[in-house]
Amino acid sequence: MNTTDLLLTGRPLTRRTLFAGVSGLGLLVAGCSSGSSGSTSTSATTTASTATADGEAAAGSVAALAQAFYQTLDADQQSTVLLDYTLASAKRWSNLPQGLISGGAGGGMPGGGTMPSGDAMPSGGTMPSGGTMPSGASGEEGAPSGMPSGGAGGGGGSSQARVGIALSALSDDQLAAFTTLLKAATGTTAGLGYDEIEQQLAADDYLADNGGGDTYGRGNFYVAILGSPQDSGTWEFQFGGHHMAVANTYVDGKLVGATPAFRGVEPFTKFELDGESYQPLKAKHTRFVALLASLSSSELASAKLADTYSDLVLGPGNDWAFPTEYEGVKISTLSAKQKKLALAAIAGYVEDLADSDAKTILAGYEDDLDDTYIAWSGTQALTAKDDYIRIDGPSVWIEFSMQNGIVLSGNHPHSVWRDRTTDYGGTKS
């Protein structure tokens, strides 16, 4: 696909979030739930502030472009987009469509005739049960991450509608300003960063056109500015929708946290839309498969998890619940070639960020690489239901989980990148 012409305005945004209360459908799609990183953030506490979209911001910076986007909005839109920075608002992300977490299901019955069969709803019985299961994780209650009814832990991030404004509410000029902002916050690597996001939006458009209905599609993705986008203080650029969460936290003009970052996609296989071919998350999946393929039989056995993982451990709502023990094979025991493959798999997430930020964070993860672990379960192809891989280090935490289709037949992945020290920029309260 052409990565130089990926304007969001290239796809009509006529679908609106006209969701009337059909809350039961939220449960039907719950199966679609879901060292150093170059930063020194630790246990920050949210401080009260009144957000403004002015103040000093370096020319061309994400903060300056956030201000420029804000200035394209009318007064009502501005009050919707710009909120004070609080952890409660930062946690308002989910992998579910907005219409489902806000109490409705829109005009599109998920599935469009291919409603999930009985096994679409994770039973909970296959959730990890090892002794390292983090407190508060979804598995404790047998509910998947992203469960709209609050079963996903106490964070509330998965059971409340997103904050901010829907892309469907923006004019072409406003969308152009937003696209410039999004490009500045994300990376330029083909198949990752902005390219991958645009492909994910196309995937949701595809779902809308193929049985998902108005609950799906790029018009249902939301942007919010939490705090004052400027070169001092704390603020977050938040963008997300079905299968996607971007949460970049900046302190005094520097990116201090780029997680939680959620990526998922349905359909997982290549698809065509408006004459273009897409396969988002292929780059991430390919790197994981190469990493597992490099492991010897004994290394695979050491890395194999005893439990079956039908969902992510640290999905939406499961915040600061990192396991206290590492599982799998320690990367220090692997060859130099295998270490490079492990770092490449990590880069598949870090390079979603602006290139300079990605370089800094990846260098921190590389420093920690020998103390990082690889763990997996299922099959090495990572295409079957319940296939799972995790990379867990002193700071980095990445999970990739294959799950059954919801709108379409065929399995699809969910994945999340978190950081043990810089999730939400280090804000814990």
DAKA-V731652 format. One record per backbone hydrogen bond with DSSP energy under -0.5 kcal/mol. NH is the residue of the N-H (numbers start at 0). CO is the residue of the C=O. If there is no record, write none. Layout:
# DAKA-V731652
NH,CO  NH,CO
This chain:
# DAKA-V731652
2,0  4,1  9,6  10,7  17,15  18,16  19,17  21,102  24,21  25,22  26,22  26,23  27,23  28,24  29,26  31,28  32,29  33,29  33,144  36,38  43,425  50,48  60,57  64,60  65,61  66,62  67,63  68,64  69,65  70,66  71,67  71,68  72,69  77,73  78,74  79,75  80,76  81,77  82,80  82,224  85,83  89,85  90,86  91,88  92,90  99,96  100,96  101,97  102,99  103,98  104,19  107,104  108,106  111,108  111,210  113,110  119,116  120,117  121,119  126,123  132,129  136,133  137,312  139,136  140,137  141,138  142,137  144,33  145,315  146,143  149,146  151,146  152,149  154,316  155,152  158,155  159,155  162,91  163,79  164,222  166,220  167,218  168,165  169,166  174,170  175,171  176,172  177,173  178,174  179,175  180,176  181,177  182,178  183,179  184,180  185,181  185,182  186,351  191,188  193,186  194,191  195,191  196,192  197,193  198,194  199,195  200,196  201,197  202,198  203,199  204,200  205,201  206,202  207,203  208,204  209,205  209,206  210,207  211,206  212,206  212,207  214,211  215,212  219,216  220,217  221,239  222,164  223,237  224,80  225,223  225,235  226,82  226,224  227,233  228,226  229,227  230,55  234,249  235,225  236,247  237,223  237,235  238,245  239,221  240,243  242,94  243,240  244,261  245,238  247,236  248,246  248,256  249,234  249,247  250,253  251,232  252,229  253,250  255,248  255,253  256,248  258,421  260,416  261,244  262,414  263,242  264,412  267,410  270,277  272,275  275,272  277,270  281,278  284,280  285,281  286,282  287,283  288,284  289,285  290,286  291,287  292,288  293,289  293,290  294,290  294,291  299,295  300,296  301,297  302,298  303,299  304,375  308,385  309,307  311,33  317,314  318,316  320,317  328,373  330,371  331,369  332,329  333,330  338,334  339,335  340,336  341,337  342,338  343,339  344,340  345,341  346,342  347,343  348,345  349,345  350,346  351,348  352,349  353,184  357,353  358,354  359,355  360,356  361,357  362,358  363,359  364,360  365,361  366,362  367,363  368,365  370,367  371,368  372,391  373,328  374,389  375,302  376,387  381,378  385,401  386,383  387,376  388,399  389,374  390,397  391,372  392,395  396,417  397,390  398,415  399,388  400,413  401,386  402,411  411,402  413,400  414,262  415,398  416,260  417,396  417,415  419,394  422,418  423,258  424,421  425,422  426,423  427,43  428,43
